[in-house]
């Protein structure tokens, strides 16, 4: 399932994740941490892969279409768990 979100909203999610969350997501999915960072707007493809993220220029940092929401869903779940603990 695809999801459309603004680039700035995607970065806010990444920046809100607790320390170690990128590694946690990567380990659960058996991918590199850099691949997860690339999903959230990084661009180091020497050590990570593209995860089906398409960025189009526009307002609020542009529009991002996520081909696969698995990493996004895991990040949102971590944020919700963090909120419940607070």
C-alpha positions in Angstrom: 0.0 0.0 0.0 1.4 3.5 -0.9 1.2 6.6 1.3 1.7 10.2 0.4 3.2 12.5 3.0 5.1 15.8 2.9 8.9 15.6 3.1 8.9 17.8 6.2 6.4 15.5 8.0 8.5 12.4 7.1 11.6 14.2 8.6 9.7 15.2 11.7 8.9 11.5 12.3 12.5 10.5 11.9 13.7 13.3 14.1 11.2 12.4 16.8 12.3 8.8 17.1 14.2 7.8 20.2 17.8 7.0 20.0 18.4 3.5 18.6 15.1 3.3 16.7 16.7 3.4 13.3 18.9 0.4 14.3 15.9 -1.4 15.9 13.8 -1.0 12.7 16.8 -2.1 10.5 17.4 -5.2 12.7 13.7 -6.3 12.6 13.7 -6.0 8.8 17.2 -7.4 8.3 18.3 -4.3 6.3 21.1 -1.8 7.0 20.5 1.2 9.2 21.6 3.4 6.3 18.7 2.0 4.2 16.3 3.1 6.9 17.9 6.5 7.0 17.6 6.7 3.2 13.9 5.9 3.6 13.6 9.1 5.8 15.3 11.3 3.2 19.0 10.3 3.4 20.9 9.8 0.3 23.9 7.5 1.1 23.4 4.7 -1.4 26.9 3.4 -1.0 26.0 1.8 2.3 22.2 1.7 2.0 19.6 1.1 -0.6 16.6 3.0 -2.0 13.4 1.8 -0.4 10.8 2.9 -2.9 10.6 6.5 -1.7 9.8 9.1 -4.4 10.3 12.8 -3.6 8.7 15.5 -5.8 9.5 19.2 -5.3 6.7 21.3 -3.8 5.5 23.1 -0.6 6.5 21.9 2.9 9.7 20.2 1.5 7.9 18.5 -1.3 5.6 15.5 -1.6 6.9 12.0 -0.8 5.2 8.8 -2.1 6.1 5.8 -0.1 5.7 2.6 -2.1 5.9 0.4 1.0 4.9 1.8 4.4 6.5 -0.9 6.5 9.3 1.3 7.8 6.9 4.2 8.2 4.4 2.1 10.2 7.1 0.8 12.5 8.3 4.3 13.2 4.8 5.5 14.0 4.4 2.5 16.3 7.6 3.3 18.1 6.4 6.9 18.5 3.1 5.8 19.9 4.7 3.4 22.4 7.0 6.3 23.5 4.0 8.6 24.0 2.2 5.9 26.1 5.3 5.5 28.3 5.5 9.2 29.0 
